[in-house]
């Protein structure tokens, strides 16, 4: 078992967290302390789920953690779409962040698939 910090999906989720910290500081005050904080919390939850999945030896616990990570990722995807529509981030940044989100999503799917073997 690799250390969780060496997992590509963990690194991608950490990069997402850094991006969120950078982009939310430019949100208007109305969204910075509501949606911005929720984005940060959801991403932290993803990294916690990844850690739990990586250290667990129980297949069901791993599947549960990966499902929870996927759920948090979908909330993030939704919130970023809302922030783009509310003009809180530009299209370029939205695309950049969505590429990271898609990368994490694909890695979670691959990990889940590997668990079913």
C-alpha positions as CSV (number, residue, x, y, z in Angstrom):
1,X,0.0,0.0,0.0
2,X,1.4,3.4,-1.0
3,X,1.4,6.3,1.4
4,X,-1.7,8.3,0.7
5,X,0.3,11.4,-0.3
6,X,1.9,9.4,-3.2
7,X,-1.4,8.6,-4.8
8,X,-2.1,10.5,-8.0
9,X,-5.7,11.0,-7.0
10,X,-4.6,12.5,-3.6
11,X,-2.2,14.9,-5.4
12,X,-5.0,15.9,-7.8
13,X,-7.4,16.6,-4.9
14,X,-4.7,18.6,-3.1
15,X,-4.1,20.6,-6.3
16,X,-7.9,21.2,-6.4
17,X,-7.9,22.4,-2.8
18,X,-5.1,24.9,-3.6
19,X,-7.0,26.1,-6.7
20,X,-10.1,26.6,-4.6
21,X,-8.2,28.7,-2.0
22,X,-6.8,30.8,-4.8
23,X,-10.1,31.3,-6.7
24,X,-12.4,31.9,-3.8
25,X,-10.4,34.8,-2.5
26,X,-11.7,36.7,-5.6
27,X,-15.3,35.8,-5.0
28,X,-17.6,38.7,-3.9
29,X,-18.2,38.9,-0.2
30,X,-21.6,37.4,-0.7
31,X,-20.2,34.1,-1.9
32,X,-16.7,34.0,-0.4
33,X,-17.9,33.0,3.1
34,X,-20.7,30.7,2.0
35,X,-20.0,28.9,-1.2
36,X,-16.2,29.5,-0.9
37,X,-16.1,27.8,2.5
38,X,-18.3,25.0,1.3
39,X,-16.0,24.3,-1.6
40,X,-13.0,24.2,0.7
41,X,-14.8,21.9,3.1
42,X,-16.0,19.5,0.4
43,X,-12.5,19.2,-1.0
44,X,-11.1,18.5,2.4
45,X,-13.7,15.8,2.8
46,X,-12.5,14.2,-0.5
47,X,-8.9,14.1,0.8
48,X,-10.1,12.5,4.0
49,X,-12.1,9.9,2.1
50,X,-9.1,9.1,0.0
51,X,-6.9,8.7,3.1
52,X,-9.5,6.4,4.6
53,X,-9.8,4.3,1.5
54,X,-6.1,4.0,1.2
55,X,-5.5,2.8,4.8
56,X,-8.5,0.5,5.0
57,X,-8.1,-3.3,4.5
58,X,-11.9,-3.9,4.3
59,X,-13.2,-3.8,0.7
60,X,-16.6,-2.5,1.8
61,X,-15.0,0.4,3.7
62,X,-12.9,1.3,0.7
63,X,-16.0,1.3,-1.6
64,X,-17.9,3.4,0.9
65,X,-15.0,5.9,1.2
66,X,-14.7,6.1,-2.6
67,X,-18.4,6.6,-3.0
68,X,-18.4,9.4,-0.4
69,X,-15.5,11.1,-2.3
70,X,-17.5,10.9,-5.5
71,X,-20.4,12.5,-3.8
72,X,-18.3,15.4,-2.5
73,X,-16.8,15.8,-5.9
74,X,-20.2,16.2,-7.5
75,X,-21.1,18.9,-5.0
76,X,-17.9,20.7,-6.0
77,X,-18.7,20.3,-9.7
78,X,-22.2,21.8,-9.1
79,X,-21.0,24.7,-7.0
80,X,-18.3,25.7,-9.5
81,X,-20.9,25.7,-12.2
82,X,-23.1,28.0,-10.2
83,X,-20.2,30.3,-9.5
84,X,-19.4,30.5,-13.2
85,X,-23.0,31.3,-14.0
86,X,-23.0,34.0,-11.3
87,X,-19.8,35.4,-12.9
88,X,-17.6,34.7,-9.9
89,X,-15.0,33.1,-12.0
90,X,-14.1,33.3,-15.7
91,X,-14.5,30.6,-18.3
92,X,-10.7,29.9,-18.4
93,X,-10.5,29.3,-14.7
94,X,-13.7,27.2,-14.8
95,X,-12.3,25.0,-17.5
96,X,-9.0,24.6,-15.7
97,X,-10.7,23.6,-12.5
98,X,-13.1,21.3,-14.3
99,X,-10.1,19.4,-15.8
100,X,-8.8,18.7,-12.3
101,X,-12.3,17.6,-11.2
102,X,-12.6,15.3,-14.2
103,X,-9.2,13.8,-13.5
104,X,-10.2,13.1,-9.9
105,X,-13.5,11.6,-11.1
106,X,-11.7,9.3,-13.6
107,X,-9.2,8.2,-11.0
108,X,-12.0,7.4,-8.5
109,X,-13.9,5.4,-11.1
110,X,-10.7,3.4,-11.9
111,X,-10.1,2.7,-8.2
112,X,-13.7,1.6,-7.7
113,X,-13.4,-0.7,-10.7
114,X,-10.2,-2.2,-9.4
115,X,-12.0,-2.9,-6.1
116,X,-14.6,-5.0,-7.9
117,X,-12.1,-7.4,-9.3
